């Protein structure tokens, strides 16, 4: 079983470097898989990667937060192996990119110094969501190729196979796959679960529930009082409007080059006050803990199109950064926020400046569709470089491809075989 991680490198830019860095990143974006600087396609542990320049921006108190460079990957663990491959394949190029940042080593390329810089500027995601877990980059690629090849076989033999029942057709497919040495790996079912890892998940959840029950006489009154304080803050806050800049929106939409997949990057100011800040951190940590239990079947709060997503509190707690990789386009993606997951995602975003007015952090918010869309677009920023290892495969495709692979082993009755064939 393959576990996944979220690498996030965040570094302040030196004054005056933003334009030069943007131009350098544009040269990478022109061919993110195979460019001379950072050839992401040669790094076999990366599912998705991006560079984002967060422009200088005043916080809620008017103090300017300097421009920052964000570099992230969604990778196959372990982290040490991923970093070794990343620096081994793209070290000099990454050195050139990060040379625009403060506190970066001066001089010629040094692998140890680059590694030290990454370690010093790495930040753990406050919340990390995995939509398609337990599958490596290579597995997703191979299972998609398997499906495509079987579909080609079915098309070529359509007339002959139409005379057979479902079990006979399945057996024909199995014989075809077995006869092809390229697919020797496919005649073994995918070991999607690891017993030790699964037991650890169960034990963690049981311990958390037990601890809550034991402490509930203290926790429940505390939670009620805390929610009343938050409600008072919500009732006394003004419903601020956000304006959509048409040129900014056009610059965002032109970056949506993917037919199947796309990216979303946004950052905004955290509302002032200790209560707001601590509430936000707690909710992000709680979501990070519960995500593997509640959202483990390729659906983030009911949204079935998200591959990976992360929330990070940055800039000494003054800003929140949200990054995701999803299927479709941003208009449909944001509409899903409104129509499917308004309450759940309002809980996470309600502590950011300009978010539509809420009550108890779940009511209102994204349900105010017009204000939500304005807030989302105002806080969305350009993703300067975006890379996907398997850009033509949706979340739905990935799960279907695994079912196809697993259907090549074991016994099936006629109905089960028919349902399996309907995956193609």
C-alpha positions as CSV (number, residue, x, y, z in Angstrom):
1,X,0.0,0.0,0.0
2,X,1.3,3.4,-0.9
3,X,0.8,6.3,1.5
4,X,0.9,9.9,0.4
5,X,2.4,13.1,1.7
6,X,2.1,16.9,1.2
7,X,5.4,18.8,0.8
8,X,5.1,22.5,1.2
9,X,8.1,24.9,1.0
10,X,7.3,28.5,1.8
11,X,9.9,31.2,1.5
12,X,9.9,35.0,1.5
13,X,11.0,36.7,-1.8
14,X,13.7,39.3,-1.9
15,X,12.5,42.8,-2.7
16,X,12.3,43.4,-6.5
17,X,12.5,39.7,-7.5
18,X,8.9,39.0,-8.2
19,X,8.8,39.9,-11.9
20,X,12.0,38.0,-12.7
21,X,10.9,35.0,-10.8
22,X,7.5,35.0,-12.6
23,X,9.3,35.0,-16.0
24,X,11.5,32.1,-14.9
25,X,8.4,30.1,-13.7
26,X,6.7,30.9,-17.0
27,X,9.5,29.1,-18.8
28,X,8.9,26.0,-16.6
29,X,5.1,26.2,-17.1
30,X,5.5,26.1,-20.9
31,X,6.5,22.4,-20.5
32,X,6.3,21.4,-16.8
33,X,6.9,17.7,-17.5
34,X,10.1,18.1,-19.5
35,X,11.8,21.5,-19.2
36,X,15.5,21.9,-18.6
37,X,15.1,23.5,-15.1
38,X,12.6,21.4,-13.2
39,X,11.5,18.4,-15.3
40,X,8.7,17.1,-13.1
41,X,8.0,14.2,-15.5
42,X,11.3,12.6,-14.5
43,X,10.3,12.6,-10.8
44,X,8.4,9.3,-10.4
45,X,7.0,10.0,-6.9
46,X,5.1,13.2,-7.8
47,X,1.3,13.1,-8.4
48,X,1.0,16.9,-8.5
49,X,3.3,19.9,-8.1
50,X,3.1,23.6,-8.3
51,X,4.9,26.9,-7.9
52,X,2.8,29.9,-6.7
53,X,3.9,33.4,-6.1
54,X,1.8,34.9,-3.3
55,X,2.0,38.7,-3.8
56,X,2.6,41.2,-1.0
57,X,-0.6,41.9,0.7
58,X,-1.7,43.8,3.8
59,X,-3.1,41.8,6.7
60,X,-6.3,42.6,8.6
61,X,-4.4,45.3,10.6
62,X,-3.0,46.9,7.4
63,X,0.6,45.5,7.9
64,X,2.1,44.4,4.7
65,X,2.9,40.7,4.4
66,X,5.9,40.4,2.0
67,X,5.6,38.4,-1.3
68,X,6.3,34.6,-0.8
69,X,7.2,31.7,-3.1
70,X,5.2,28.5,-2.5
71,X,6.4,25.2,-3.8
72,X,4.3,22.1,-3.1
73,X,4.1,18.5,-4.2
74,X,1.7,15.6,-3.5
75,X,4.0,12.6,-3.4
76,X,4.3,8.9,-2.7
77,X,6.0,8.4,0.7
78,X,8.5,8.2,2.2
79,X,9.5,11.8,2.3
80,X,13.2,11.1,2.4
81,X,13.0,9.1,-0.9
82,X,10.9,11.8,-2.5
83,X,13.3,14.6,-1.6
84,X,16.3,12.6,-2.8
85,X,14.7,12.0,-6.2
86,X,13.4,15.6,-6.4
87,X,16.8,17.1,-5.7
88,X,18.6,14.5,-7.7
89,X,16.6,15.2,-10.8
90,X,16.0,19.0,-10.5
91,X,18.5,20.3,-7.9
92,X,20.2,22.9,-10.0
93,X,16.9,24.2,-11.4
94,X,15.4,24.4,-8.0
95,X,18.5,26.2,-6.8
96,X,18.0,28.8,-9.5
97,X,14.3,29.2,-8.7
98,X,14.8,29.7,-4.9
99,X,17.8,32.0,-5.4
100,X,15.1,34.8,-5.5
101,X,14.2,34.1,-1.9
102,X,15.5,35.6,1.3
103,X,18.1,33.7,3.3
104,X,18.9,31.5,0.4
105,X,22.6,30.4,0.1
106,X,24.8,32.6,-2.1
107,X,27.1,31.0,-4.7
108,X,27.1,27.9,-6.9
109,X,24.8,25.0,-6.6
110,X,25.2,22.8,-3.5
111,X,22.9,19.8,-2.9
112,X,23.4,19.8,0.9
113,X,22.6,23.5,1.2
114,X,19.5,23.2,-1.0
115,X,18.4,20.3,1.2
116,X,19.0,22.3,4.4
117,X,17.0,25.2,2.9
118,X,14.1,23.0,2.1
119,X,14.1,21.5,5.7
120,X,14.2,25.0,7.2
121,X,11.3,26.3,5.1
122,X,9.1,23.2,5.0
123,X,5.7,23.6,6.6
124,X,3.3,20.8,7.6
125,X,-0.2,21.3,6.2
126,X,-2.8,22.1,8.9
127,X,-5.2,19.9,6.9
128,X,-4.3,17.4,4.2
129,X,-7.0,15.6,2.2
130,X,-6.3,12.6,-0.1
131,X,-9.1,11.9,-2.5
132,X,-7.5,8.8,-4.1
133,X,-5.4,7.0,-1.5
134,X,-3.2,4.0,-1.5
135,X,-2.2,4.2,-5.2
136,X,1.2,5.2,-6.4
137,X,1.8,7.5,-9.4
138,X,2.9,4.4,-11.4
139,X,-0.1,2.3,-10.4
140,X,-2.5,5.0,-11.6
141,X,-0.7,5.2,-14.9
142,X,-0.5,1.4,-15.4
143,X,-4.1,0.8,-14.5
144,X,-5.3,3.5,-16.9
145,X,-3.2,1.9,-19.7
146,X,-4.7,-1.5,-18.8
147,X,-8.2,-0.1,-19.2
148,X,-7.4,1.6,-22.5
149,X,-5.9,-1.5,-23.9
150,X,-8.8,-3.7,-22.9
151,X,-11.2,-1.2,-24.4
152,X,-9.2,-1.4,-27.6
153,X,-9.5,-5.2,-27.5
154,X,-13.2,-5.0,-27.0
155,X,-13.7,-2.7,-29.9
156,X,-11.6,-4.9,-32.3
157,X,-13.6,-8.0,-31.2
158,X,-17.0,-6.4,-30.8
159,X,-18.8,-8.6,-33.3
160,X,-17.5,-11.9,-31.9
161,X,-18.0,-10.9,-28.2
162,X,-21.6,-9.8,-28.7
163,X,-22.6,-13.4,-29.1
164,X,-21.2,-14.4,-25.6
165,X,-22.6,-14.0,-22.2
166,X,-20.9,-11.8,-19.5
167,X,-18.9,-14.5,-17.9
168,X,-17.6,-15.7,-21.3
169,X,-16.7,-12.2,-22.3
170,X,-14.8,-11.7,-19.0
171,X,-12.9,-14.9,-19.6
172,X,-11.9,-13.7,-23.0
173,X,-10.6,-10.5,-21.5
174,X,-8.7,-12.4,-18.8
175,X,-7.1,-14.6,-21.4
176,X,-6.1,-11.6,-23.5
177,X,-4.5,-9.9,-20.5
178,X,-2.6,-13.1,-19.4
179,X,-1.2,-13.5,-22.9
180,X,0.3,-10.0,-22.8
181,X,3.6,-10.0,-20.8
182,X,3.3,-6.2,-20.4
183,X,0.3,-6.7,-18.1
184,X,1.8,-9.5,-15.9
185,X,1.3,-7.3,-12.9
186,X,-2.4,-7.0,-13.5
187,X,-3.3,-10.7,-12.8
188,X,-2.7,-10.0,-9.1
189,X,-5.3,-8.1,-7.2
190,X,-4.3,-4.7,-5.8
191,X,-3.4,-4.9,-2.1
192,X,-5.2,-1.7,-1.1
193,X,-5.0,-2.1,2.6
194,X,-2.3,-2.7,5.2
195,X,-3.5,-4.6,8.3
196,X,-1.2,-2.7,10.7
197,X,-2.1,0.7,9.2
198,X,-5.8,-0.1,9.4
199,X,-5.6,-1.2,13.0
200,X,-3.7,1.9,13.9
201,X,-6.5,4.0,12.3
202,X,-9.1,2.2,14.3
203,X,-7.1,2.5,17.6
204,X,-6.6,6.2,17.1
205,X,-10.3,6.8,16.5
206,X,-11.3,4.6,19.5
207,X,-8.8,6.5,21.7
208,X,-10.2,9.9,20.6
209,X,-13.8,8.8,21.3
210,X,-12.9,7.4,24.7
211,X,-11.0,10.5,25.6
212,X,-13.9,12.7,24.6
213,X,-16.4,10.6,26.6
214,X,-14.2,10.8,29.7
215,X,-13.7,14.5,29.4
216,X,-17.2,15.3,28.2
217,X,-18.4,16.8,31.5
218,X,-15.7,19.5,31.1
219,X,-15.6,19.7,27.3
220,X,-19.3,20.0,26.5
221,X,-19.9,23.2,28.6
222,X,-16.6,24.6,27.3
223,X,-17.7,24.0,23.7
224,X,-21.1,25.6,24.3
225,X,-19.5,28.7,25.8
226,X,-16.9,28.9,23.0
227,X,-19.6,28.7,20.3
228,X,-21.6,31.4,22.1
229,X,-18.6,33.7,22.0
230,X,-18.1,32.9,18.3
231,X,-21.8,33.6,17.7
232,X,-21.5,37.0,19.4
233,X,-18.5,37.8,17.1
234,X,-20.4,36.7,14.1
235,X,-23.5,38.8,15.0
236,X,-21.4,41.9,15.5
237,X,-19.4,41.6,12.3
238,X,-20.3,43.4,9.1
239,X,-20.9,41.5,6.0
240,X,-18.1,42.7,3.8
241,X,-18.3,42.7,0.1
242,X,-15.6,41.5,-2.3
243,X,-15.2,42.8,-5.8
244,X,-14.3,40.7,-8.8
245,X,-11.6,42.2,-11.0
246,X,-12.4,41.0,-14.6
247,X,-8.8,41.1,-15.7
248,X,-7.7,39.1,-12.7
249,X,-10.5,36.5,-13.4
250,X,-9.4,36.3,-17.0
251,X,-5.8,35.7,-16.0
252,X,-7.0,32.8,-13.7
253,X,-9.2,31.2,-16.3
254,X,-6.6,31.2,-19.0
255,X,-4.5,29.0,-16.7
256,X,-7.2,26.3,-16.7
257,X,-5.6,24.4,-19.5
258,X,-6.5,20.9,-18.3
259,X,-9.4,19.1,-20.1
260,X,-9.9,16.6,-17.3
261,X,-8.0,18.1,-14.3
262,X,-7.3,21.6,-13.0
263,X,-5.8,23.4,-10.0
264,X,-7.0,26.0,-7.5
265,X,-4.8,28.2,-5.4
266,X,-6.1,30.8,-3.0
267,X,-5.0,32.7,0.0
268,X,-6.7,35.3,2.3
269,X,-6.3,37.0,5.6
270,X,-7.3,35.4,8.8
271,X,-9.8,37.5,10.9
272,X,-8.3,39.3,13.8
273,X,-8.6,38.1,17.4
274,X,-7.3,35.2,19.5
275,X,-10.7,33.4,19.5
276,X,-10.9,33.4,15.7
277,X,-7.3,32.2,15.3
278,X,-7.6,29.4,17.9
279,X,-11.0,28.3,16.5
280,X,-9.6,28.1,13.0
281,X,-6.5,26.1,14.1
282,X,-8.7,23.6,16.1
283,X,-11.1,23.1,13.2
284,X,-8.3,22.5,10.7
285,X,-6.6,20.0,13.1
286,X,-10.0,18.3,13.7
287,X,-10.6,18.0,10.0
288,X,-7.1,16.7,9.4
289,X,-7.7,14.0,12.0
290,X,-11.2,13.0,10.8
291,X,-10.6,13.2,7.0
292,X,-9.3,9.6,6.7
293,X,-12.4,8.3,8.4
294,X,-15.1,10.6,6.8
295,X,-13.7,11.3,3.4
296,X,-11.8,8.1,2.4
297,X,-13.8,7.2,-0.8
298,X,-12.7,9.9,-3.2
299,X,-15.2,12.5,-1.9
300,X,-14.3,15.6,0.0
301,X,-17.5,16.6,2.0
302,X,-19.5,15.1,-0.9
303,X,-17.5,16.6,-3.7
304,X,-16.4,13.6,-5.8
305,X,-13.8,15.4,-7.9
306,X,-10.9,16.3,-5.6
307,X,-7.6,14.4,-5.9
308,X,-5.7,16.2,-3.2
309,X,-6.3,19.4,-1.1
310,X,-4.4,21.2,1.7
311,X,-5.0,24.1,4.0
312,X,-2.0,25.9,5.5
313,X,-1.9,28.8,8.0
314,X,1.0,30.9,6.9
315,X,2.6,34.3,7.6
316,X,2.8,33.9,11.4
317,X,-0.9,33.0,11.5
318,X,-2.1,36.0,9.5
319,X,-3.1,34.2,6.3
320,X,-4.6,31.0,5.2
321,X,-3.5,29.2,2.0
322,X,-5.7,26.7,0.2
323,X,-4.5,24.5,-2.6
324,X,-6.3,21.8,-4.5
325,X,-6.2,19.5,-7.5
326,X,-9.6,18.6,-8.9
327,X,-11.5,17.4,-12.0
328,X,-13.4,19.8,-14.2
329,X,-13.3,23.6,-14.3
330,X,-13.2,26.2,-11.5
331,X,-16.8,27.4,-12.1
332,X,-18.2,23.9,-11.5
333,X,-15.8,23.3,-8.7
334,X,-16.9,26.4,-6.8
335,X,-20.6,25.6,-7.5
336,X,-20.0,22.2,-5.8
337,X,-18.8,24.1,-2.8
338,X,-22.2,25.9,-2.7
339,X,-24.5,23.1,-3.7
340,X,-22.9,20.1,-2.0
341,X,-20.5,21.1,0.8
342,X,-21.5,24.6,1.9
343,X,-21.7,23.8,5.7
344,X,-18.6,21.7,5.9
345,X,-16.3,24.1,4.0
346,X,-17.9,27.1,5.6
347,X,-16.7,25.7,8.9
348,X,-13.1,25.9,7.6
349,X,-13.2,29.2,5.7
350,X,-15.5,31.2,8.0
351,X,-12.5,32.6,9.9
352,X,-11.1,34.3,6.8
353,X,-11.6,38.0,6.0
354,X,-14.4,38.8,3.6
355,X,-16.1,35.4,3.8
356,X,-20.0,35.7,3.6
357,X,-21.6,36.2,7.0
358,X,-22.1,33.0,9.0
359,X,-24.0,31.8,12.1
360,X,-22.3,29.2,14.3
361,X,-19.7,28.8,11.5
362,X,-21.8,26.5,9.4
363,X,-25.0,28.4,8.5
364,X,-24.9,31.1,5.8
365,X,-21.5,31.4,4.4
366,X,-21.3,29.6,1.0
367,X,-25.1,29.5,0.8
368,X,-24.8,33.2,-0.1
369,X,-23.8,32.1,-3.6
370,X,-23.1,35.6,-5.0
371,X,-20.9,36.8,-2.1
372,X,-19.2,33.4,-1.9
373,X,-18.2,33.4,-5.6
374,X,-16.9,37.0,-5.2
375,X,-14.9,36.0,-2.1
376,X,-13.4,32.9,-3.8
377,X,-12.4,34.8,-7.0
378,X,-10.9,37.7,-5.1
379,X,-8.7,35.4,-3.0
380,X,-7.8,33.0,-5.8
381,X,-4.3,33.6,-7.2
382,X,-2.4,32.5,-10.3
383,X,-0.7,29.2,-10.1
384,X,2.5,30.0,-11.9
385,X,3.5,26.4,-12.5
386,X,1.3,23.3,-12.3
387,X,2.1,19.7,-13.1
388,X,0.0,16.6,-13.1
389,X,1.6,13.1,-13.6
390,X,-1.7,11.6,-14.9
391,X,-3.5,14.6,-16.4
392,X,-6.2,12.6,-18.3
393,X,-7.4,10.5,-15.4
394,X,-10.3,11.7,-13.2
395,X,-11.0,10.6,-9.6
396,X,-13.9,8.4,-11.0
397,X,-11.6,6.9,-13.6
398,X,-9.0,6.0,-11.0
399,X,-11.5,4.1,-8.9
400,X,-13.0,2.4,-11.9
401,X,-9.6,1.4,-13.2
402,X,-8.8,-0.3,-9.9
403,X,-12.1,-2.2,-10.0
404,X,-11.3,-3.4,-13.6
405,X,-7.9,-4.6,-12.5
406,X,-9.3,-6.4,-9.4
407,X,-12.0,-7.9,-11.6
408,X,-9.4,-9.9,-13.5
409,X,-9.0,-12.3,-10.5
410,X,-11.4,-14.4,-8.5
411,X,-14.8,-15.9,-9.5
412,X,-17.9,-14.0,-10.6
413,X,-21.5,-15.0,-11.4
414,X,-23.3,-13.7,-14.4
415,X,-24.6,-10.6,-12.7
416,X,-21.3,-9.7,-11.2
417,X,-19.5,-10.2,-14.5
418,X,-22.1,-8.0,-16.2
419,X,-21.6,-5.2,-13.6
420,X,-17.8,-5.5,-14.1
421,X,-18.1,-5.2,-17.9
422,X,-20.2,-2.0,-17.4
423,X,-17.1,-0.3,-16.0
424,X,-15.7,-0.1,-19.6
